[in-house]
Amino acid sequence: MGKQDLLPGTLDMMVLHVLTRGTLHGYAIAQLLKQLSSDVLQVEEGSLYPALQRLERNGWIDGEWGLSANSRRARFYKLTADGKKHLAAERASYREVSGAIARVMGMA
């Protein structure tokens, strides 16, 4: 998925939302996004890992090293309280913008 394929901030919002399900490592996040979107969204490592680093830097997620199910070292991420607040604000903004686009396109 290229940056031009999503509205700015959409990937961050979707990652935060996926993490409401619990602690996940990067590969699991990418697979869940793919699954939930019926294979429409295929997030590449080059997009996902910078997003995870940005979210962690902003204090919206915490990352911790551990072992994955196949005994590989992986960084596991969980949503923080600030991340939950940010997600709520992003959802509201996204709802407003997507509704406006739908109205302009005659889809609402």
A tleap script that builds the chain and sets N, CA, C and O, in Angstrom:
source leaprc.protein.ff14SB
mol = sequence {
  NMET GLY LYS GLN ASP LEU LEU PRO GLY THR
  LEU ASP MET MET VAL LEU HIE VAL LEU THR
  ARG GLY THR LEU HIE GLY TYR ALA ILE ALA
  GLN LEU LEU LYS GLN LEU SER SER ASP VAL
  LEU GLN VAL GLU GLU GLY SER LEU TYR PRO
  ALA LEU GLN ARG LEU GLU ARG ASN GLY TRP
  ILE ASP GLY GLU TRP GLY LEU SER ALA ASN
  SER ARG ARG ALA ARG PHE TYR LYS LEU THR
  ALA ASP GLY LYS LYS HIE LEU ALA ALA GLU
  ARG ALA SER TYR ARG GLU VAL SER GLY ALA
  ILE ALA ARG VAL MET GLY MET CALA
}
set mol.1.N position { 0.857 -1.163 0.000 }
set mol.1.CA position { 0.000 0.000 0.000 }
set mol.1.C position { 0.900 1.221 0.000 }
set mol.1.O position { 1.759 1.353 0.871 }
set mol.2.N position { 0.723 2.098 -0.940 }
set mol.2.CA position { 1.502 3.319 -1.001 }
set mol.2.C position { 0.864 4.412 -0.183 }
set mol.2.O position { -0.313 4.332 0.167 }
set mol.3.N position { 1.645 5.441 0.125 }
set mol.3.CA position { 1.119 6.532 0.938 }
set mol.3.C position { -0.047 7.238 0.247 }
set mol.3.O position { -0.942 7.753 0.917 }
set mol.4.N position { -0.044 7.266 -1.084 }
set mol.4.CA position { -1.107 7.936 -1.811 }
set mol.4.C position { -2.420 7.160 -1.750 }
set mol.4.O position { -3.459 7.695 -2.134 }
set mol.5.N position { -2.400 5.926 -1.280 }
set mol.5.CA position { -3.589 5.103 -1.255 }
set mol.5.C position { -4.515 5.394 -0.075 }
set mol.5.O position { -5.689 5.025 -0.108 }
set mol.6.N position { -4.008 6.042 0.952 }
set mol.6.CA position { -4.803 6.329 2.142 }
set mol.6.C position { -4.737 7.808 2.491 }
set mol.6.O position { -3.766 8.494 2.175 }
set mol.7.N position { -5.776 8.279 3.141 }
set mol.7.CA position { -5.723 9.632 3.674 }
set mol.7.C position { -4.634 9.694 4.736 }
set mol.7.O position { -4.409 8.709 5.439 }
set mol.8.N position { -3.951 10.831 4.869 }
set mol.8.CA position { -2.907 10.938 5.909 }
set mol.8.C position { -3.463 10.582 7.287 }
set mol.8.O position { -4.543 11.029 7.673 }
set mol.9.N position { -2.705 9.771 8.013 }
set mol.9.CA position { -3.106 9.382 9.361 }
set mol.9.C position { -3.987 8.152 9.423 }
set mol.9.O position { -4.219 7.618 10.508 }
set mol.10.N position { -4.489 7.684 8.274 }
set mol.10.CA position { -5.408 6.547 8.277 }
set mol.10.C position { -4.724 5.267 8.747 }
set mol.10.O position { -5.315 4.501 9.510 }
set mol.11.N position { -3.493 5.021 8.308 }
set mol.11.CA position { -2.777 3.823 8.744 }
set mol.11.C position { -2.582 3.846 10.259 }
set mol.11.O position { -2.798 2.837 10.931 }
set mol.12.N position { -2.176 4.991 10.792 }
set mol.12.CA position { -1.991 5.110 12.239 }
set mol.12.C position { -3.288 4.782 12.975 }
set mol.12.O position { -3.283 4.055 13.969 }
set mol.13.N position { -4.393 5.324 12.478 }
set mol.13.CA position { -5.689 5.096 13.111 }
set mol.13.C position { -6.059 3.614 13.071 }
set mol.13.O position { -6.551 3.070 14.059 }
set mol.14.N position { -5.823 2.962 11.934 }
set mol.14.CA position { -6.162 1.548 11.811 }
set mol.14.C position { -5.277 0.676 12.711 }
set mol.14.O position { -5.756 -0.298 13.291 }
set mol.15.N position { -4.009 1.017 12.825 }
set mol.15.CA position { -3.107 0.272 13.716 }
set mol.15.C position { -3.583 0.425 15.156 }
set mol.15.O position { -3.651 -0.558 15.894 }
set mol.16.N position { -3.909 1.640 15.559 }
set mol.16.CA position { -4.413 1.851 16.920 }
set mol.16.C position { -5.681 1.033 17.157 }
set mol.16.O position { -5.845 0.421 18.212 }
set mol.17.N position { -6.561 1.028 16.182 }
set mol.17.CA position { -7.809 0.274 16.323 }
set mol.17.C position { -7.536 -1.226 16.464 }
set mol.17.O position { -8.124 -1.884 17.322 }
set mol.18.N position { -6.657 -1.765 15.634 }
set mol.18.CA position { -6.327 -3.188 15.711 }
set mol.18.C position { -5.759 -3.529 17.084 }
set mol.18.O position { -6.012 -4.612 17.612 }
set mol.19.N position { -4.997 -2.612 17.658 }
set mol.19.CA position { -4.402 -2.866 18.974 }
set mol.19.C position { -5.422 -2.803 20.116 }
set mol.19.O position { -5.093 -3.139 21.254 }
set mol.20.N position { -6.655 -2.378 19.825 }
set mol.20.CA position { -7.701 -2.459 20.856 }
set mol.20.C position { -8.035 -3.918 21.138 }
set mol.20.O position { -8.657 -4.221 22.155 }
set mol.21.N position { -7.631 -4.826 20.255 }
set mol.21.CA position { -7.867 -6.262 20.431 }
set mol.21.C position { -6.865 -6.896 21.385 }
set mol.21.O position { -7.087 -8.000 21.881 }
set mol.22.N position { -5.757 -6.193 21.642 }
set mol.22.CA position { -4.744 -6.735 22.539 }
set mol.22.C position { -3.347 -6.517 21.994 }
set mol.22.O position { -3.165 -5.858 20.971 }
set mol.23.N position { -2.372 -7.069 22.675 }
set mol.23.CA position { -0.967 -6.915 22.327 }
set mol.23.C position { -0.642 -7.768 21.098 }
set mol.23.O position { -0.959 -8.957 21.056 }
set mol.24.N position { -0.009 -7.149 20.102 }
set mol.24.CA position { 0.324 -7.833 18.852 }
set mol.24.C position { 1.694 -7.407 18.358 }
set mol.24.O position { 2.143 -6.298 18.647 }
set mol.25.N position { 2.360 -8.280 17.615 }
set mol.25.CA position { 3.610 -7.896 16.958 }
set mol.25.C position { 3.291 -7.389 15.553 }
set mol.25.O position { 2.179 -7.563 15.056 }
set mol.26.N position { 4.279 -6.763 14.924 }
set mol.26.CA position { 4.066 -6.096 13.647 }
set mol.26.C position { 3.475 -6.978 12.569 }
set mol.26.O position { 2.531 -6.571 11.892 }
set mol.27.N position { 4.008 -8.181 12.392 }
set mol.27.CA position { 3.501 -9.076 11.355 }
set mol.27.C position { 2.029 -9.408 11.610 }
set mol.27.O position { 1.231 -9.442 10.674 }
set mol.28.N position { 1.672 -9.651 12.858 }
set mol.28.CA position { 0.278 -9.960 13.198 }
set mol.28.C position { -0.628 -8.766 12.906 }
set mol.28.O position { -1.762 -8.945 12.461 }
set mol.29.N position { -0.140 -7.557 13.152 }
set mol.29.CA position { -0.917 -6.353 12.845 }
set mol.29.C position { -1.185 -6.285 11.346 }
set mol.29.O position { -2.320 -6.060 10.927 }
set mol.30.N position { -0.144 -6.478 10.539 }
set mol.30.CA position { -0.298 -6.430 9.080 }
set mol.30.C position { -1.274 -7.492 8.599 }
set mol.30.O position { -2.114 -7.218 7.741 }
set mol.31.N position { -1.174 -8.712 9.146 }
set mol.31.CA position { -2.067 -9.791 8.737 }
set mol.31.C position { -3.512 -9.508 9.134 }
set mol.31.O position { -4.433 -9.808 8.374 }
set mol.32.N position { -3.714 -8.938 10.310 }
set mol.32.CA position { -5.063 -8.622 10.764 }
set mol.32.C position { -5.683 -7.518 9.920 }
set mol.32.O position { -6.869 -7.582 9.595 }
set mol.33.N position { -4.896 -6.503 9.559 }
set mol.33.CA position { -5.404 -5.451 8.676 }
set mol.33.C position { -5.814 -6.038 7.327 }
set mol.33.O position { -6.853 -5.675 6.775 }
set mol.34.N position { -5.010 -6.928 6.811 }
set mol.34.CA position { -5.317 -7.586 5.538 }
set mol.34.C position { -6.606 -8.399 5.658 }
set mol.34.O position { -7.484 -8.319 4.800 }
set mol.35.N position { -6.706 -9.177 6.729 }
set mol.35.CA position { -7.878 -10.022 6.939 }
set mol.35.C position { -9.149 -9.192 7.127 }
set mol.35.O position { -10.171 -9.469 6.499 }
set mol.36.N position { -9.086 -8.184 7.983 }
set mol.36.CA position { -10.270 -7.372 8.266 }
set mol.36.C position { -10.742 -6.584 7.055 }
set mol.36.O position { -11.921 -6.245 6.952 }
set mol.37.N position { -9.820 -6.288 6.133 }
set mol.37.CA position { -10.180 -5.522 4.928 }
set mol.37.C position { -10.504 -6.441 3.754 }
set mol.37.O position { -10.614 -5.976 2.620 }
set mol.38.N position { -10.659 -7.732 4.009 }
set mol.38.CA position { -10.924 -8.717 2.953 }
set mol.38.C position { -9.846 -8.666 1.870 }
set mol.38.O position { -10.145 -8.704 0.676 }
set mol.39.N position { -8.602 -8.581 2.304 }
set mol.39.CA position { -7.417 -8.580 1.432 }
set mol.39.C position { -7.265 -7.329 0.564 }
set mol.39.O position { -6.468 -7.328 -0.374 }
set mol.40.N position { -8.009 -6.278 0.859 }
set mol.40.CA position { -7.870 -5.036 0.087 }
set mol.40.C position { -6.651 -4.250 0.558 }
set mol.40.O position { -5.909 -3.703 -0.257 }
set mol.41.N position { -6.445 -4.195 1.867 }
set mol.41.CA position { -5.317 -3.446 2.425 }
set mol.41.C position { -4.182 -4.398 2.753 }
set mol.41.O position { -4.302 -5.247 3.636 }
set mol.42.N position { -3.089 -4.250 2.041 }
set mol.42.CA position { -1.907 -5.066 2.289 }
set mol.42.C position { -0.777 -4.118 2.654 }
set mol.42.O position { -0.116 -3.545 1.787 }
set mol.43.N position { -0.572 -3.966 3.946 }
set mol.43.CA position { 0.389 -3.000 4.465 }
set mol.43.C position { 1.798 -3.575 4.377 }
set mol.43.O position { 2.080 -4.640 4.927 }
set mol.44.N position { 2.655 -2.879 3.697 }
set mol.44.CA position { 4.046 -3.312 3.533 }
set mol.44.C position { 4.857 -2.925 4.766 }
set mol.44.O position { 4.508 -1.991 5.488 }
set mol.45.N position { 5.949 -3.662 4.995 }
set mol.45.CA position { 6.832 -3.376 6.129 }
set mol.45.C position { 7.336 -1.942 6.096 }
set mol.45.O position { 7.473 -1.303 7.140 }
set mol.46.N position { 7.610 -1.436 4.901 }
set mol.46.CA position { 8.137 -0.084 4.750 }
set mol.46.C position { 7.158 0.998 5.173 }
set mol.46.O position { 7.559 2.139 5.399 }
set mol.47.N position { 5.890 0.658 5.281 }
set mol.47.CA position { 4.875 1.591 5.786 }
set mol.47.C position { 4.543 1.307 7.242 }
set mol.47.O position { 4.389 2.228 8.044 }
set mol.48.N position { 4.434 0.020 7.580 }
set mol.48.CA position { 3.988 -0.359 8.917 }
set mol.48.C position { 5.001 -0.024 10.008 }
set mol.48.O position { 4.642 0.588 11.014 }
set mol.49.N position { 6.253 -0.413 9.823 }
set mol.49.CA position { 7.226 -0.241 10.907 }
set mol.49.C position { 7.536 1.226 11.220 }
set mol.49.O position { 7.704 1.571 12.389 }
set mol.50.N position { 7.616 2.103 10.203 }
set mol.50.CA position { 7.745 3.537 10.545 }
set mol.50.C position { 6.508 4.055 11.293 }
set mol.50.O position { 6.626 4.898 12.182 }
set mol.51.N position { 5.324 3.546 10.929 }
set mol.51.CA position { 4.103 3.958 11.633 }
set mol.51.C position { 4.146 3.502 13.088 }
set mol.51.O position { 3.783 4.263 13.985 }
set mol.52.N position { 4.588 2.265 13.332 }
set mol.52.CA position { 4.692 1.768 14.706 }
set mol.52.C position { 5.693 2.598 15.517 }
set mol.52.O position { 5.446 2.912 16.682 }
set mol.53.N position { 6.808 2.944 14.903 }
set mol.53.CA position { 7.805 3.776 15.589 }
set mol.53.C position { 7.235 5.154 15.910 }
set mol.53.O position { 7.455 5.684 16.999 }
set mol.54.N position { 6.508 5.727 14.966 }
set mol.54.CA position { 5.897 7.048 15.174 }
set mol.54.C position { 4.864 6.994 16.300 }
set mol.54.O position { 4.828 7.873 17.160 }
set mol.55.N position { 4.027 5.957 16.287 }
set mol.55.CA position { 3.006 5.812 17.328 }
set mol.55.C position { 3.636 5.630 18.702 }
set mol.55.O position { 3.137 6.149 19.701 }
set mol.56.N position { 4.738 4.887 18.740 }
set mol.56.CA position { 5.437 4.678 20.015 }
set mol.56.C position { 6.090 5.973 20.484 }
set mol.56.O position { 6.033 6.305 21.668 }
set mol.57.N position { 6.707 6.702 19.565 }
set mol.57.CA position { 7.329 7.990 19.904 }
set mol.57.C position { 6.307 8.979 20.467 }
set mol.57.O position { 6.615 9.766 21.362 }
set mol.58.N position { 5.089 8.927 19.928 }
set mol.58.CA position { 4.028 9.832 20.380 }
set mol.58.C position { 3.378 9.377 21.682 }
set mol.58.O position { 2.542 10.087 22.241 }
set mol.59.N position { 3.759 8.198 22.167 }
set mol.59.CA position { 3.203 7.705 23.426 }
set mol.59.C position { 1.846 7.045 23.280 }
set mol.59.O position { 1.164 6.823 24.281 }
set mol.60.N position { 1.431 6.722 22.050 }
set mol.60.CA position { 0.121 6.117 21.823 }
set mol.60.C position { 0.159 4.607 21.889 }
set mol.60.O position { -0.879 3.967 22.059 }
set mol.61.N position { 1.355 4.021 21.754 }
set mol.61.CA position { 1.533 2.584 21.946 }
set mol.61.C position { 2.830 2.362 22.723 }
set mol.61.O position { 3.721 3.212 22.729 }
set mol.62.N position { 2.918 1.219 23.369 }
set mol.62.CA position { 4.150 0.790 24.025 }
set mol.62.C position { 4.612 -0.476 23.323 }
set mol.62.O position { 3.805 -1.334 22.966 }
set mol.63.N position { 5.922 -0.582 23.131 }
set mol.63.CA position { 6.486 -1.778 22.517 }
set mol.63.C position { 7.420 -2.477 23.485 }
set mol.63.O position { 8.126 -1.838 24.266 }
set mol.64.N position { 7.410 -3.804 23.421 }
set mol.64.CA position { 8.270 -4.607 24.289 }
set mol.64.C position { 8.722 -5.847 23.512 }
set mol.64.O position { 7.934 -6.470 22.801 }
set mol.65.N position { 10.002 -6.191 23.660 }
set mol.65.CA position { 10.535 -7.360 22.975 }
set mol.65.C position { 10.061 -8.635 23.649 }
set mol.65.O position { 9.959 -8.711 24.873 }
set mol.66.N position { 9.772 -9.644 22.818 }
set mol.66.CA position { 9.357 -10.945 23.313 }
set mol.66.C position { 9.534 -11.983 22.219 }
set mol.66.O position { 10.149 -11.715 21.187 }
set mol.67.N position { 8.992 -13.162 22.452 }
set mol.67.CA position { 9.074 -14.238 21.467 }
set mol.67.C position { 7.701 -14.471 20.850 }
set mol.67.O position { 6.687 -14.528 21.546 }
set mol.68.N position { 7.694 -14.606 19.517 }
set mol.68.CA position { 6.448 -14.881 18.805 }
set mol.68.C position { 6.077 -16.358 18.970 }
set mol.68.O position { 6.812 -17.123 19.595 }
set mol.69.N position { 4.948 -16.744 18.414 }
set mol.69.CA position { 4.476 -18.124 18.516 }
set mol.69.C position { 5.463 -19.118 17.914 }
set mol.69.O position { 5.517 -20.274 18.335 }
set mol.70.N position { 6.244 -18.672 16.929 }
set mol.70.CA position { 7.238 -19.560 16.321 }
set mol.70.C position { 8.633 -19.353 16.921 }
set mol.70.O position { 9.644 -19.659 16.289 }
set mol.71.N position { 8.668 -18.832 18.143 }
set mol.71.CA position { 9.901 -18.643 18.932 }
set mol.71.C position { 10.900 -17.671 18.292 }
set mol.71.O position { 12.106 -17.785 18.510 }
set mol.72.N position { 10.403 -16.735 17.518 }
set mol.72.CA position { 11.263 -15.683 16.966 }
set mol.72.C position { 11.128 -14.431 17.810 }
set mol.72.O position { 10.060 -14.128 18.342 }
set mol.73.N position { 12.219 -13.722 17.918 }
set mol.73.CA position { 12.223 -12.463 18.655 }
set mol.73.C position { 11.393 -11.447 17.875 }
set mol.73.O position { 11.594 -11.262 16.674 }
set mol.74.N position { 10.469 -10.796 18.556 }
set mol.74.CA position { 9.584 -9.822 17.912 }
set mol.74.C position { 9.238 -8.731 18.916 }
set mol.74.O position { 9.285 -8.943 20.128 }
set mol.75.N position { 8.895 -7.574 18.397 }
set mol.75.CA position { 8.456 -6.464 19.244 }
set mol.75.C position { 6.931 -6.501 19.296 }
set mol.75.O position { 6.261 -6.477 18.264 }
set mol.76.N position { 6.402 -6.560 20.504 }
set mol.76.CA position { 4.957 -6.617 20.721 }
set mol.76.C position { 4.469 -5.241 21.155 }
set mol.76.O position { 5.086 -4.584 21.994 }
set mol.77.N position { 3.369 -4.825 20.581 }
set mol.77.CA position { 2.841 -3.478 20.820 }
set mol.77.C position { 1.483 -3.548 21.501 }
set mol.77.O position { 0.669 -4.429 21.225 }
set mol.78.N position { 1.262 -2.580 22.413 }
set mol.78.CA position { -0.042 -2.464 23.055 }
set mol.78.C position { -0.437 -0.992 23.101 }
set mol.78.O position { 0.410 -0.098 23.128 }
set mol.79.N position { -1.725 -0.772 23.109 }
set mol.79.CA position { -2.296 0.568 23.134 }
set mol.79.C position { -2.157 1.171 24.535 }
set mol.79.O position { -2.382 0.486 25.533 }
set mol.80.N position { -1.788 2.447 24.608 }
set mol.80.CA position { -1.708 3.147 25.895 }
set mol.80.C position { -3.011 3.914 26.136 }
set mol.80.O position { -3.856 4.002 25.245 }
set mol.81.N position { -3.167 4.457 27.317 }
set mol.81.CA position { -4.344 5.279 27.627 }
set mol.81.C position { -4.393 6.493 26.697 }
set mol.81.O position { -5.463 6.854 26.207 }
set mol.82.N position { -3.239 7.127 26.453 }
set mol.82.CA position { -3.199 8.253 25.513 }
set mol.82.C position { -3.552 7.797 24.109 }
set mol.82.O position { -4.178 8.538 23.352 }
set mol.83.N position { -3.154 6.583 23.758 }
set mol.83.CA position { -3.481 6.031 22.450 }
set mol.83.C position { -4.978 5.843 22.278 }
set mol.83.O position { -5.517 6.086 21.198 }
set mol.84.N position { -5.652 5.411 23.336 }
set mol.84.CA position { -7.105 5.240 23.287 }
set mol.84.C position { -7.794 6.584 23.074 }
set mol.84.O position { -8.751 6.681 22.306 }
set mol.85.N position { -7.307 7.618 23.755 }
set mol.85.CA position { -7.882 8.960 23.594 }
set mol.85.C position { -7.647 9.475 22.181 }
set mol.85.O position { -8.542 10.046 21.557 }
set mol.86.N position { -6.423 9.263 21.681 }
set mol.86.CA position { -6.093 9.715 20.329 }
set mol.86.C position { -6.944 8.972 19.295 }
set mol.86.O position { -7.425 9.574 18.335 }
set mol.87.N position { -7.126 7.679 19.490 }
set mol.87.CA position { -7.948 6.895 18.571 }
set mol.87.C position { -9.377 7.425 18.531 }
set mol.87.O position { -9.960 7.540 17.453 }
set mol.88.N position { -9.935 7.743 19.661 }
set mol.88.CA position { -11.302 8.283 19.706 }
set mol.88.C position { -11.400 9.584 18.910 }
set mol.88.O position { -12.362 9.791 18.170 }
set mol.89.N position { -10.410 10.456 19.064 }
set mol.89.CA position { -10.399 11.718 18.318 }
set mol.89.C position { -10.234 11.467 16.822 }
set mol.89.O position { -10.891 12.116 16.007 }
set mol.90.N position { -9.363 10.533 16.459 }
set mol.90.CA position { -9.139 10.215 15.044 }
set mol.90.C position { -10.376 9.595 14.409 }
set mol.90.O position { -10.695 9.885 13.256 }
set mol.91.N position { -11.070 8.749 15.151 }
set mol.91.CA position { -12.312 8.153 14.624 }
set mol.91.C position { -13.342 9.233 14.317 }
set mol.91.O position { -13.985 9.209 13.267 }
set mol.92.N position { -13.494 10.173 15.232 }
set mol.92.CA position { -14.464 11.253 15.032 }
set mol.92.C position { -14.098 12.084 13.810 }
set mol.92.O position { -14.966 12.422 13.005 }
set mol.93.N position { -12.830 12.413 13.669 }
set mol.93.CA position { -12.364 13.193 12.524 }
set mol.93.C position { -12.559 12.413 11.224 }
set mol.93.O position { -13.020 12.968 10.226 }
set mol.94.N position { -12.211 11.137 11.238 }
set mol.94.CA position { -12.362 10.306 10.048 }
set mol.94.C position { -13.830 10.202 9.640 }
set mol.94.O position { -14.156 10.294 8.456 }
set mol.95.N position { -14.703 10.013 10.608 }
set mol.95.CA position { -16.139 9.919 10.335 }
set mol.95.C position { -16.630 11.195 9.653 }
set mol.95.O position { -17.410 11.137 8.703 }
set mol.96.N position { -16.172 12.341 10.142 }
set mol.96.CA position { -16.580 13.624 9.562 }
set mol.96.C position { -16.068 13.768 8.124 }
set mol.96.O position { -16.826 14.135 7.226 }
set mol.97.N position { -14.781 13.476 7.911 }
set mol.97.CA position { -14.181 13.636 6.587 }
set mol.97.C position { -14.769 12.633 5.592 }
set mol.97.O position { -15.100 13.002 4.465 }
set mol.98.N position { -14.900 11.369 6.001 }
set mol.98.CA position { -15.422 10.364 5.071 }
set mol.98.C position { -16.882 10.654 4.729 }
set mol.98.O position { -17.320 10.400 3.608 }
set mol.99.N position { -17.637 11.188 5.697 }
set mol.99.CA position { -19.016 11.582 5.414 }
set mol.99.C position { -19.093 12.723 4.417 }
set mol.99.O position { -19.948 12.734 3.531 }
set mol.100.N position { -18.191 13.682 4.571 }
set mol.100.CA position { -18.158 14.812 3.635 }
set mol.100.C position { -17.792 14.347 2.218 }
set mol.100.O position { -18.382 14.804 1.239 }
set mol.101.N position { -16.827 13.446 2.118 }
set mol.101.CA position { -16.437 12.916 0.812 }
set mol.101.C position { -17.602 12.149 0.186 }
set mol.101.O position { -17.867 12.288 -1.008 }
set mol.102.N position { -18.286 11.350 0.979 }
set mol.102.CA position { -19.430 10.599 0.483 }
set mol.102.C position { -20.519 11.538 -0.035 }
set mol.102.O position { -21.146 11.253 -1.056 }
set mol.103.N position { -20.747 12.650 0.657 }
set mol.103.CA position { -21.749 13.614 0.198 }
set mol.103.C position { -21.327 14.240 -1.128 }
set mol.103.O position { -22.147 14.369 -2.037 }
set mol.104.N position { -20.071 14.625 -1.249 }
set mol.104.CA position { -19.569 15.229 -2.480 }
set mol.104.C position { -19.705 14.237 -3.645 }
set mol.104.O position { -20.054 14.628 -4.759 }
set mol.105.N position { -19.432 12.965 -3.385 }
set mol.105.CA position { -19.468 11.943 -4.436 }
set mol.105.C position { -20.884 11.420 -4.690 }
set mol.105.O position { -21.076 10.546 -5.536 }
set mol.106.N position { -21.886 11.952 -3.957 }
set mol.106.CA position { -23.268 11.521 -4.145 }
set mol.106.C position { -23.529 10.125 -3.615 }
set mol.106.O position { -24.410 9.420 -4.107 }
set mol.107.N position { -22.751 9.720 -2.593 }
set mol.107.CA position { -22.884 8.376 -2.050 }
set mol.107.C position { -23.548 8.384 -0.676 }
set mol.107.O position { -23.639 7.342 -0.027 }
set mol.108.N position { -24.006 9.532 -0.236 }
set mol.108.CA position { -24.626 9.612 1.091 }
set mol.108.C position { -26.044 10.143 0.989 }
set mol.108.O position { -26.726 10.280 2.004 }
savepdb mol mol.pdb
quit
